[in-house]
Amino acid sequence: MVCKKCEKKTSTVATADPSRPAGATRVIGENKLLTARARAAPYAKPGQNKGKVNTYGNKCIDCKQSVQQNNATRCQKCAYKTGLCAICGNMVLNTKRYKQSSK
């Protein structure tokens, strides 16, 4: 379960933009030792250095199962059960009168 704001984040495809030239992002004369920290760390925990930090890494906050979505803090099962967005944690659905099992 994902809110409208986070749905835009998940709908983007991780490919190169065909309308942009390939050399537009390349910097000439850059010191790579100084700018290496500014680049994204491929093995960093999801959600790190953001407002909502998932201390469990790639695991759900509630049930500690592995999470499939990038930057998600809850699995789909726990997000639907609590009615919260899996990424940002905002209330998406009111589950007060829902009859849900505890499985």
Buried (B, 14 or more C-beta within 10 A) or exposed (E): BBBEEBEEEEEEEEEEEEEEEEEEEEEEEEEEEEEEEEEEEEEEBBBEEEEEEBEBEBBBBBEEBEBEBEBBBBBBBBBBBBBBBBBBBEEBBEBEEEEEEEE
